[in-house]
Amino acid sequence: MTNLARRAAIASVCSALLLGALKAWAAVQTGSVAMLASLADSALDLFASLVTLGGVHWAAQPADENHRFGHGKAEALAALFQVVVIAVSALAILVRAIQRFQSGDVAAAPESGIAVSLVAIAVTLALTRYQAHVIRQTGSVAIGADRIHYTSDLLLNAAVIAALVIDAWGVRGADPVFGIAIAFWLLFGAWRASEAAIDQLMDKEWPEAKRAAFVEVAARNPALKSLHDLRTRSSGNRDFVQFHIAMRPSMTILEAHDVVEALEKQLCEAFPGTEILIHVDPEGHVDEPDNPMTEANLLKDN
């Protein structure tokens, strides 16, 4: 999975290099502020993709003495860095578009900008489809953030084409107006990209459906009497779960150990890439849990 995420990050870097070179040429040819905004976005894509590549590499490093839970949150940090870069670029584009709107200049050589934007759409579409495949396989939040702003590039390049066409028809102000719209779209994309990263850094619980599915798998073990204090979180492409279970007080330590081992194997097969910590309580001696996210007695109901 780590190699797959790394290949996706390398593909992003290569795409950003190609598109940045093409858009730099088109921006010089056309003088379009919308194309300039698209060029700035591609330059930031390259910068952000390099950060993503570094974040994915760092997150893949095994746990060490100072990071017992691994380095998975490096992906979330890389994603947040991308958010900051995207937001700053959007504000710069917004200022440039307003200046262009006030000056009333018209873009030149629109055919060059249109051709480059069409190539950019084709390359970006291929990249985002590959990224979607990688995200399904790895759950990488850094690649997810990368995909969000590359997906926004599809709309951005379509907007550049529309701006250049309308400008060529002699409609004054179309190019900077589209530039302003692109800037706000980038800000919206930055906000969306920040959500998943913040959720990981804040150790947000799994979605309720995933928690319920986890409990359902655990309920298949007949030795368990109840499950409570279920706590879940994600870090990079790994999940972490801890919970308490109640079993017969008459069981020996060896018997309880065998049950826990079997349960861990069962859960890890259903939820690969998950680190599980289980605490055993004797049935009838379980204190009422303080955790509001308790799953107490769910197993009894199944």
Residue pairs with C-beta under 8 A, 6 or more apart in sequence:
1 137
1 138
1 237
1 273
2 56
2 59
2 60
2 138
2 237
4 134
4 137
4 138
5 56
5 60
5 134
5 138
5 140
5 142
5 143
5 237
6 53
6 56
6 57
6 60
7 134
8 130
8 131
8 134
8 140
8 143
8 146
9 49
9 52
9 53
9 56
9 142
9 143
9 146
10 53
11 127
11 130
11 131
12 45
12 49
12 52
12 53
12 127
12 131
12 146
12 150
13 46
13 49
13 50
13 53
15 45
15 49
15 123
15 124
15 127
15 150
16 42
16 43
16 45
16 46
16 49
17 46
18 123
19 42
19 45
19 119
19 120
19 123
19 124
20 39
20 42
20 43
20 45
20 46
22 116
22 119
22 120
23 35
23 38
23 39
23 42
23 116
23 120
24 39
25 112
25 116
26 32
26 35
26 39
26 112
26 113
26 115
26 116
26 117
27 35
27 36
27 38
27 39
27 113
29 108
29 109
29 112
29 113
30 107
30 108
30 109
30 110
30 112
30 113
30 164
31 105
31 107
31 108
32 107
32 110
32 113
32 160
32 163
32 164
32 167
32 175
33 93
33 96
33 97
33 100
33 107
33 175
33 176
33 179
34 107
34 113
34 159
34 160
34 163
34 164
34 175
34 176
34 178
34 179
34 182
35 107
35 113
35 116
35 117
35 160
35 164
36 93
36 96
36 179
37 93
37 96
37 97
37 156
37 160
37 179
37 182
37 183
38 117
38 120
38 153
38 156
38 157
38 160
38 182
40 89
40 92
40 93
41 89
41 93
41 149
41 153
41 156
41 182
41 186
42 120
42 153
44 85
44 86
44 89
45 149
45 150
45 153
47 85
48 81
48 82
48 85
48 86
48 146
48 149
49 146
51 78
51 81
51 82
51 85
52 78
52 79
52 82
52 142
52 143
52 145
52 146
54 78
55 74
55 75
55 77
55 78
55 79
55 81
55 142
56 75
56 78
56 140
56 142
56 143
58 71
58 74
58 78
59 70
59 71
59 72
59 73
59 74
59 75
59 142
59 236
59 237
60 71
61 70
61 71
62 70
63 69
63 70
63 71
69 235
69 240
69 275
70 235
70 236
70 238
71 236
72 200
72 234
72 235
72 236
72 237
72 238
73 200
73 201
73 235
73 236
74 236
75 140
75 141
75 142
75 197
75 200
75 236
75 237
76 141
76 142
76 196
76 197
76 198
76 200
76 201
76 235
76 236
77 197
77 201
78 142
78 145
79 141
79 142
79 144
79 145
79 193
79 194
79 196
79 197
80 194
80 197
80 198
80 201
82 145
82 146
82 149
82 193
83 145
83 190
83 191
83 193
83 194
83 197
84 190
86 149
86 186
86 187
86 189
86 190
86 193
87 186
87 187
87 190
89 186
90 183
90 184
90 186
90 187
90 190
91 183
91 187
93 179
93 182
93 183
93 186
94 179
94 180
94 183
94 184
96 179
97 176
97 177
97 179
97 180
97 182
97 183
98 176
98 180
100 175
100 176
100 179
101 173
101 176
101 177
101 180
104 172
104 173
106 167
106 170
106 172
106 175
107 113
107 163
107 164
107 167
107 168
107 175
110 164
110 165
110 167
110 168
113 160
113 161
113 164
114 161
114 164
114 165
117 157
117 158
117 160
117 161
117 164
118 157
118 161
120 153
120 157
121 154
121 157
121 158
124 150
124 153
124 154
124 157
125 154
127 150
128 147
128 150
128 151
128 154
131 143
131 146
131 147
131 150
132 147
134 140
134 143
135 143
135 144
135 147
138 237
139 234
139 237
139 273
140 236
140 237
141 196
141 197
141 200
141 236
144 193
144 196
145 193
145 196
145 197
148 189
148 192
148 193
149 186
149 189
149 190
149 193
151 189
152 185
152 186
152 189
155 185
156 182
156 185
156 186
159 178
159 181
159 182
159 185
160 178
160 182
162 174
162 178
163 174
163 175
163 177
163 178
163 179
164 175
166 174
166 175
167 174
167 175
199 234
200 233
200 234
200 235
200 236
203 233
204 233
204 234
205 211
205 231
205 232
205 233
205 293
206 214
206 232
206 233
206 234
206 239
210 232
211 230
211 232
211 295
213 270
214 230
214 232
214 241
214 267
214 270
214 271
215 227
215 230
215 295
215 298
215 299
215 302
216 302
217 266
217 267
217 270
217 271
218 224
218 227
218 243
218 245
218 263
218 266
218 267
218 299
219 227
219 298
219 299
219 302
220 266
221 259
221 262
221 263
221 266
223 247
223 248
223 251
223 259
224 245
224 246
224 247
224 259
224 263
224 299
225 245
225 246
225 247
225 248
225 283
225 299
225 300
226 245
226 246
226 283
226 286
226 296
226 297
226 298
226 299
226 300
227 243
227 244
227 245
227 246
227 295
227 296
227 298
227 299
228 243
228 244
228 246
228 286
228 289
228 291
228 294
228 295
228 296
228 297
229 242
229 243
229 244
229 279
229 289
229 291
229 294
229 295
230 241
230 242
230 243
230 293
230 294
230 295
231 241
231 242
231 243
231 291
231 293
232 239
232 240
232 241
233 239
233 240
234 240
237 273
238 273
238 274
238 275
239 271
239 273
239 274
239 275
240 274
240 275
240 277
241 267
241 271
241 274
241 275
241 276
241 277
242 276
242 277
242 278
242 279
243 277
243 278
243 279
243 295
244 278
244 279
244 280
244 281
244 286
244 289
245 260
245 263
245 278
245 279
245 280
245 281
246 280
246 281
246 282
246 283
246 284
246 286
247 256
247 259
247 280
247 281
247 282
247 283
248 282
248 283
249 282
249 283
249 284
249 285
251 259
256 280
260 278
260 280
263 278
264 276
264 278
267 274
267 276
268 274
268 276
286 296
288 296
289 296
